[in-house]
Amino acid sequence: MIKDELVATGVRPTDGRVTDVCLTEKGDRLRKPAHAEARTIYDQTFAGIAPDKVANQSKAPYPTDGQYAKLAQRSV
């Protein structure tokens, strides 16, 4: 993803043990279409399975666009 210029990485100035990874402008332009494609695959995978059964199988719910934005803001 670095080679494709989709993400940029850098050592966190306050903690050299941490490598921050952030979307580039190019990566951010692809975020929504990638999310839509992932959502389609997710929906097809769990089609016909009751939502409560899906929730019990995965304790981490599928992130929404808004949740991705919050994660991105935290990493900057």
C-alpha positions in Angstrom: 0.0 0.0 0.0 3.0 2.3 0.6 4.4 1.5 -2.9 0.9 2.2 -4.4 0.9 5.5 -2.5 -2.3 4.6 -0.6 -0.8 5.1 2.8 2.0 7.0 4.4 3.9 5.8 7.5 6.0 7.5 10.1 7.3 7.0 13.6 5.2 8.7 16.2 7.2 11.6 17.6 6.1 11.0 21.2 6.7 7.2 21.1 9.3 5.8 18.8 7.9 2.3 19.3 4.8 3.2 17.4 4.5 3.5 13.6 1.5 5.6 12.5 -0.2 4.6 9.2 -2.4 7.2 7.5 -4.3 7.2 4.3 -2.9 9.5 1.6 -5.2 11.6 -0.5 -5.1 8.8 -3.1 -6.0 6.2 -0.5 -8.8 8.4 1.0 -10.4 8.7 -2.5 -10.5 4.9 -2.6 -11.9 4.5 0.9 -15.6 4.9 0.1 -15.6 2.6 -2.9 -13.6 0.0 -0.9 -15.9 0.3 2.0 -18.9 -0.2 -0.3 -17.4 -3.3 -1.8 -16.5 -4.7 1.6 -20.0 -4.0 2.8 -21.5 -5.9 -0.2 -19.3 -8.9 0.5 -20.2 -8.7 4.2 -23.9 -8.6 3.4 -23.7 -11.5 1.0 -21.7 -13.5 3.5 -24.3 -13.2 6.2 -27.4 -13.1 4.0 -30.1 -15.3 5.5 -28.5 -15.4 9.0 -30.4 -13.6 11.8 -28.7 -10.4 12.8 -28.5 -11.5 16.5 -26.6 -14.7 15.4 -24.2 -12.6 13.3 -23.7 -10.2 16.3 -22.9 -13.2 18.6 -20.3 -14.5 16.1 -18.5 -11.1 15.8 -18.2 -9.0 18.9 -16.7 -6.2 16.9 -19.5 -4.8 14.6 -18.7 -3.9 11.1 -17.4 -0.3 11.2 -19.4 2.4 9.5 -17.9 5.3 7.5 -18.2 7.5 10.5 -16.3 5.1 12.6 -13.5 5.0 10.0 -13.4 8.7 10.1 -13.0 8.7 13.9 -10.2 6.1 13.6 -8.5 8.2 11.0 -8.7 11.3 13.2 -7.1 9.5 16.1 -4.1 8.4 14.1 -3.2 11.9 12.9 
